[in-house]
Amino acid sequence: MDLNLLQANINHCARAQDLLFQSMAQWSIHVAVVAEPYRVPSGDNWVGDTDGVVAMTSRSIVGSPAFVNVGRGRGYVSAFIDDVMVVGVYFSPSKSLADFEQFLAEVGVLISRRRSGRVLVAGDLNAKSVAWGCPTTNPRGRELEEWATASGLTVLNRGSVNTCVRQQGNVEEVEGEVARLGVAMSHVCDGAMRRVHSVPSKRAVYWWSEELTLLRRSCVAARRQYTRCRRRRRRKLMEEERLYSLYRDAVRLLRTAIGVAKDLA
């Protein structure tokens, strides 16, 4: 069985973290790199950085890969999974370019000490570059490009789909990330990691229900309608407002339903 890895930013949202667990079960994801987690629970299947802004988690089932030789710092956490070093990273957009350069230097030192020749860096660095599908390149993006080249890393990001579904902001919703990154990261890990023994097929967390499945589909459909409307060449602001309102209503219904389901489980 292939070792599948997912990366997502959940913006410190409790319900987004709940959806992450369900998505991992549904998509047979073994390991997730989580930027801005709601919380980092104690346990062998969670490892986090020193600031609580990035973590890695594996599914709590028999056969899930173990985290070995864990390393952590401010904004980064690393662990060996099989013979591959996986590094989860997050860097705030509000920090300076000088701080970003120092951060990359620290992560670079961590990578240089690896005992394996294979390493995978995943996370949210809030850096833009045409090299990974952004329409423009900013100073942080140029710095990251140079750092990756100097570190012997290859950029694996592909595509230019905007994952932001808020009117003003840069929040990546878990549902969008699962659809866009689930398959891509699976292919990445196919080439980077050895195969592991199969794990029991469990497609849902214990509190999930058919009602939640339908509500999530409605939420995804509303998000797609809104994002398609925003991509039109001739934008209609009133229609955008209406669709965004419908999307937010769908999100609230799903969040409420998840809370009720967990309380009753």
N, C-alpha and C positions, 0 to 999 in steps of 0.2 A: 504493500500500500504506500502511496506517495505521502510525504510529509508536507502538509499544507499550512501556509502561514498567511495571516491577515494583519494589515496595519490600519488603524483608524484613530481619529481624534474625536473624543466624545464630549469635550467641552465641560468636564466636571458634572455631567448630567446623570442622575441616578437611573432614569428610565432608559437612557441611551446605553448605559452599562448593562442593564437587564437585557436589552435587545442584542447587545454584543454576545452575551452568553447563548441566547437562543440562536443567533446567526452562526456561531461556532458549531453548535450541535447540528443545525440544519445543513450547513455546508461542509460538514466533516473537517472543520478546521482544527488542527492540533495545537498551534501556538499563535497567539495574537500579541502584537506590539501595540500598546494603548497609550496614546498621547493625551494628556490632561484627563486622567481617570477620575471618576467620582470618588473612589477610595481604593486603597490597595490592601485587601484583606490579608491577614496572616495565614500562613500555610505554605506547603511545599510547592503548590502550583502557581504561586505569585512571587515575583521579584520586582522591586521598584528602585528608583534612584533615591538620592538623599533628600530631595526637595518635594517628592510626591507629584512630579509633573509628567513622569513617563514610567511605564511598567510593562512587564511581559507576563502573560498568563497562559497556562495550558489547561485542557479540559480535565475535570476531576473524575477520570475514569481509568480503569485498569488498562495499562498499555500506553498511556500518554508519555511523551518524552520528558525526561528529567532535566532540570537546569543544573549544570555542573560548572564549577569554578566561576561563581558569580562575582562580578565587579560592578561597582557603582560610584557615582559622583553626582555633581549638581547638573541635572538635565540629561544624564545618560545612565544606562544600566546594560550590562553585558552578561552573557552566559553561553557556555558551550552546549549545543544540542547535537548529540552524536559527535561528529568531528568538525562541525561548523560553528564558528563564533558568530552569534547573533547580537547586534548592538541596537538597542532601542534609544532614540534620541528625541528631545524636544527643546526648542529654543524660542523664547517669547519674542513677538514682533516689536515689543516696546523697548528692548535693549539695544545698545549701541553697536555699531559695526566693530569697534575695538573689542567689545565684550564677545562678539561672535567669533572674531579671530582667535581670541584666547580659548574659547570653548572648543573650537575645532582643533586647536593645538593639543588640548587635553585628551580629546577623543583619539587624535592621531597617535599619541603616546600609548594609549590603551591598546589600539589596534596593532601597533608595532611589537608589542610584547606577546602576541598570540603564539600559541604553539602549533597551530594549524595554518596552512596556507590559504584557507578559505574563510571568508568573512562576509557577512551580510549586514548592512546598516539600513535600518528602517525607522521612520518616524516623521515628525513634522518640524522642519527647521524654518518655516516661514521665509523661504528664499525663492525668488523667481528667476527662471532662466528659460530661454528658448530650447536649451538642451534637453529639458524634460517637459516640453509641451506648453510652456507659458508663452503668451503673446509678446512679452518683453523680458529683458534681463535687468535686474537691479543690482546695486553694489554687493549685496549679500549673496546673490546668485553667482556673480562672477567669482567671489571669494570661495564659495563652495565648489564651483567647477575646478578652480586651481587646486584646492585642497584634495579633492577626489583624485585628480590626476597625479598629484605628488604622492598620494597614499596608495596608488596602484589600484584604485577602485574604478569600476565601470558603472555609469548611470544606467539603470534598468527601467526607469519610468518611461511609459509610453502613453501617448494620447493627450488631448487638450480639453477634456470635458471638465467644465466648472462644477465643483462639488458644493459650492455655496448655495444654499437655498433660503437665505435670509436676505431681506431687502438691503440692509447695510450691515456688512459683517463678513467674517471669514470662518464661520463654523462649519465643520464637515460633519454631516449627519451620518450615523452608523449605517443606515439603510443604503445611502448612496455609496458609501465606501465598500460595503459588502458586494454590491453589484459590480463596481468598477475594479476593485483591487483583489477580490477573492480569487478570481480565475487567474489574473496576472501574477499574483504572488505564488500561486500553486505552480505555474510554469517555471517561475524563477527557482523555486525550491526543488523542482524536479531535477534541474541541472546542478544544484549546489549541494544536495543532501542525499545520503544513501537511503534506500528503502528501509522501512521499519515494519515490524510485525503488525498485522491488522488489529484493530480495536473494535469492541462491540459497537454495532450500528445503533446509535441513539440520536434521533432526529429532533428532539425537543427537550427543553428543561422541564422540571417536574410541574411547574405552574402554568405551562403554556396550554392553550386551548384552541379549538377551531374558531371561536369568536375572535380571539386575538389575531389569528391568521387573517381573517376577513378584514379586521380593522387596520392591520398593517398594510394589506393590499390597497385599501382605500387611501391610506396615508401616502403610499408610494405613488398611486395614480394622481392624487392631488398635487404632489410635489412635481411630477413630470409635467402636468398641465401648466403649472406656474412657470417652471424653468423654460418650457417651450415658448410660452408667451413672451418671456423676457428676451429670447434670442431672435425674435422677429425683427426684420429690418425697420419696419414702421411700428414703433412701440405705441400701445394704447394704455396710458397710465391707469385709467379707470378700470379697465379689464384686468390689468396686473394687480391692482389693489383688491379686486373681488376674488381673484384666484388665490392670492396670497392669504386672504382672510379664510377662505375655504381650507387651505392647506394647514393653517395654524389651528383651526377648529378640529381637523382630523388628528393632528398631533396631540392636542389636549385630550381628545377622546381616547386615544391609544394609551397615553400616559396614565390616565385615570383607571382605565380597564386593567392595565398591568398591575397597578397598585392594589386594586381590589382582588385580583387573581392571586397575588402573592400573600395577601392577608388571609384569604380563605383556604389556601393550600395547606 
